[in-house]
Amino acid sequence: MDSNWLARYEESMLGVFGTPAMVLTRGEGVYVEDADGNTYMDLLGGIAVNALGHAHPAIAQAVEKQVRTLVHASNFFATMPQIELGEALREIVGGSGQAKVFLSNSGTEANEAALKIVKAHGNATGKNRILALKNAFHGRSLGALSLTYKPAYREPFAPLISNIEWIEPTTIALDEAFAAGDVAGIFVEPIQGEAGVIEVPPNFLTWARTLCDQNDALLAVDEVQTGMGRTGQWMAHHGAGVVPDVVTLAKALGGGVPIGATITLSSVASAVLKPGMHGTTFGGNPVAAAAALAVIRTIKSDGLLEHARILGDQWMDSIRALKNPHIKQVRGRGLLIGIELDEPRAGMAVKVAQESGFIINAANPATIRLAPPLILTGEQADAFTAALPDIISRSYSEGEL
Ligand SMILES: Cc1ncc(COP(=O)(O)O)c(C=O)c1O
């Protein structure tokens, strides 16, 4: 059955994702089921999206109620879920409490709006250079792609937006980049998820904030993957004690229902986009907003920030305690975890793990990424830890790299 569905997939879908591993039919909690009736523990959560797991009643009820009430309104009109979500995001993003929210549908769109803010600010101040980090991933639409590091993603679409420069995540690199006085802004992922779960050094964000202040430049923090409690705090940058000018969110925000948010925290950034300078048909859609509100309320009511923080620490410790000779490093924060192997075997580990009933992912050829639902229990995490030595040894012994 599964192969027939996959053949139909290949026949009808554009081949940008290659052949998917399987066809999923349903999910509940941290488990998903494929078209052949096999069950998997989902430790990837739709790539850091399904924060409340699958088929969570709070999301199901919120979405159902909203679909039966008002599915779409356009931005000629406001809706109550949209307004309530704006207020809720203002509260959880922090800063001075004066944040302003633009809602869209995805991470790349959230970054498009952030890039427009930085570019327009630069045009107004006469600064035209934009900084991003080596190995950054900010999305696939042409603006966000211009900020994304990997040449293979960008080169087929050249020329992209010019005057973007990728720097090492060091204070020295920041000093050098800001020296000419022409920087309009800088984009930073507090933890680079796609690059392999690599955190920027603790003083990087604070120094970037200082230089942005001194140079009238904007600090944009991409929390698309790290935000919404994944790291045990609402936002990964909260630990650094800086207030960015712009924060972008998506992925877990809607718990699986597509939604993105661009949040301005400084009065300068909030004033850049004037009426008519940006827009969207679906952004702020009341169904997506209702889902996001359900996610935020459930994270709060179920104490999932603390849970992610404590479980993440315990889990990383227990994986380290395996003392597996092929594990070079276990890193991350909360429930965003990278397991770096001593050879590029992560792709094989994904395959073997799937045969063993676990969905994981290779963030890079040598790094396994875990980004499970925040509702994962300690017992479920332990089940994966117990299976990991066998998954690793089979990944090293079976087949070609
Ligand atoms: C840090 C970061 N920014 C932006 C994006 C793009 O988000 P989307 O795929 O929703 O466009 C991603 C997706 O992986 C991401 O990890």
The ligand as an ORCA input file, in Angstrom:
! r2SCAN-3c Opt
* xyz 0 1
  C      15.922     29.306     11.812
  C      14.962     29.135     10.676
  N      14.497     30.225     10.029
  C      13.636     30.121      9.015
  C      13.186     28.898      8.579
  C      12.216     28.825      7.418
  O      10.968     28.466      7.891
  P       9.856     27.910      6.861
  O      10.330     26.586      6.402
  O       8.596     27.852      7.686
  O       9.748     28.893      5.760
  C      13.628     27.736      9.209
  C      13.193     26.410      8.745
  O      13.810     25.404      8.986
  C      14.548     27.856     10.287
  O      15.027     26.784     10.927
*
